[in-house]
Amino acid sequence: MKNYNLTHLKELEAESIFVLREVFAQFQNPAILFSGGKDSIVVTHLARKAFHPAKIPFPLVHIDTGHNFPETMKFRDDLVEELGARLVVGSVQKSIDEGKAAEEKGKNASRNVIQTVTLLDTIEENEFDACIGGARRDEEKARAKERFFSHRDEFGQWDPKNQRPELWNIFNGKHNFGEHFRVFPLSNWTEMDVWQYILAEQIQIPSLYFAHEREVIWRNNTWLPVSDFIQIDENEVVEKKNLRFRTLGDITITGGNESEADTLEKIVEEVAAARNTERGNRADDKRSETSMEDRKKEGYF
Amino acid sequence: MSESQQPTANSYLDMELLRFTTAGSVDDGKSTLIGRLLFDSKSIFEDQLDQVKQTSERKGKSEVDLALLTDGLKDEREQGITIDVAYRYFATPKRKFIIADTPGHIQYTRNMVTGASTANVALILIDARKGVIEQTCRHSIIASLLKIPHVIICVNKMDLVDYDETVFSKIKTDYENFASKLDVQDVRFIPISALKGDSVVNRSENMPWFEGSTLLYTLENIHIGSDQNHIDCRFPVQTVIRPQTDKYHDYRGYAGRIAGGIFKPGDEVTILPSGFSSKIKSIDTFDGQVDEAFAPMSITMTLDDDIDISRGDMIVRTNNQPEPKQDIDVMLCWLNTKGPQPRMKYTIRHTTCEAKSMIKEIRYKLDVNTLHRNESDKNITANDICRVQLRTTRPLLVDSYRRNRNTGSIILVDEGTNETVAAGMII
């Protein structure tokens, strides 16, 4: 007898496509939060599959901290053009100029925390009622309890203790005016699933994920890329290293791993053998034990 | 576990997905068991372990507390309890596993129900020293109500009863006597020690009398191919795809996820509730047309005839149709602190369909510890399970939950707060 069972990647794909179609059906004005990282690229790819042969019915929203890897920006623009999608950019610099957000000071300053201000403003200005993100439950302990459809109040805040129960595949996106939802189609994917899927589907990703030579300094136990946005101390040495990035965030907080993995196959092997989580190189998660939970409550991605 | 038991690039493309739920209280070893499964399958990373070590030290614990790996929110860590459902992931070369880790206390029945709603397997822990207790019954009753296809009873802490076969046998007999009242088809028993690792991943040298499989082997090999309904063809339409481009000028595709049965191009289908009939012209995906589609695939269907079809409609095989019903008998799990109000109208959601509904009658409240039906106490609040009759504003195309979890389940939404207040299994 024939085996009517999907492989796990096909089942995850089917689940994500179902979620994306629910967003389209249940909301007036949904958008994809697009960071240029692999997870939001996979979400965008799945959205393309979900509505084929029609175009993606969601604009891509990029919260631009100004501290970008140039490679990510080029990738973003190329993808938007290929998809024929609408791009909405929320500028953190503008939030700072308007006095809504204050720049952090000091050596380890970043714009990671204050981009929440810009994100919430962008959601409000554009009246988005659903923002689709690439977050996964395996990423971080606060995210392990996140729903597929996650409610945000009129201040954009998340109340982890008062989440709507989510049963079977019945999603409840009902909300009042001014509230919105964050939706996470990749909730059940792991880092390994994402890489395997990128490999299987041959999805284009920024060159930063592949091993390349780059000028870096050793700081906070990771190789931090040299850029115009970081201050280099006298005792810090700029070195050239062959490395790649496992996640992509702002250039000021994203550390690289020394690596020779310059193909998707080699990356998959490297991820399979990794002994540290992918966010281990992210300075934004290291500020405290509950930094993700705290930021999420405020309305962070 | 040896290195070769980790997924490799090749094995990864042939893996299946298995979802299981664990329910338990603080001290029955649930966290230790999950910690061991994650740890032995190398799903715990060094930086996660370092963080747990640091926290254990700060709390003055002499050993690394693996339970901390499964704690999420700040309140939970401070109080040392699990409040909400947490999802965990691990993989072996055969399968990827999703664990819905839920608290076991009665006040968290709703979270157990949530975790159970998507599970293929329920993992129920029994402390070998305590045997079958009220909590065991509660977890089993919930697994039975939610129709989890497979139940694995782990008799844990066998190390504390000298790995004694008679202890295990007595618990097995006690459980079987109790479970005869339940609707569970497939129950298996495994004596384990989560702490020492007996029969979890590796066969136990301490229990040569046990000839069954280890827990991990069972999870890897349990047959889940029949967990979905592949008989009754049900396709709830999520949305209609109309590209309106030059290339796809007349394209009209019905997008959705197969909820049951196997559809093929050429099949005679009926569209409900309108009752029009047509034939399937094609089953489309981004990767091309497919020659059959079955649950839980997400596909787009095109039909031979132009028929007005929209979200909430259901495409079924002409010779096998669900029942359109306005009076629906449901086993309801109440999820909200505010109980059902008399004459109050709730939005009811069933597959992709939405209507208004009213609770016409509460028949009885079910005691989840004993299965006792209480017909006199009809005061329903959070975590209560009750049998009710619902009246809906329009007919819903339902199957019994026992026949199909996808087309036999509903939720109720409070129209004032928009909260999901109840979840129901259609009888």
Interface residues (C-beta under 8 A of the other chain):
Chain A: N3 Y4 N5 L6 T7 H8 L9 K10 E11 L12 E13 A14 E15 I17 F18 R21 E22 F24 A25 R48 K49 A50 F51 H52 P53 A54 K55 R137 D138 K141 A142 A144 K145 P160 K161 Q163 R164 P165 E166 L167 W168 N169 I170 N172 K174 H175 N176 S187 N188 T190 M192 D193 Q196 L199 A200 E265 V268 E269 A272 A274 R275 N276 T277 G280 E289 T290 E293
Chain B: Q6 P7 T8 A9 Y12 L13 D14 M15 E16 L17 F45 E46 D47 Q48 Q51 T55 D71 G72 L73 K74 D75 I83 D84 V85 A86 Y87 R88 Y89 A91 R95 K96 I98 R110 N111 V113 T114 S117 T118 I224 G225 Q228 H230 Q238 T239 I241 R242 P243 Q244 T245 K247 Y248 Y251 G253 A255 G256 R257 I262 D284 T285 F286 D287 F294 P296 M297 S298 T300 R311 L335 T347 R349 H350 T351 T352 R405 N406 S409 I410 I411 V413 N418 E419 T420 A423
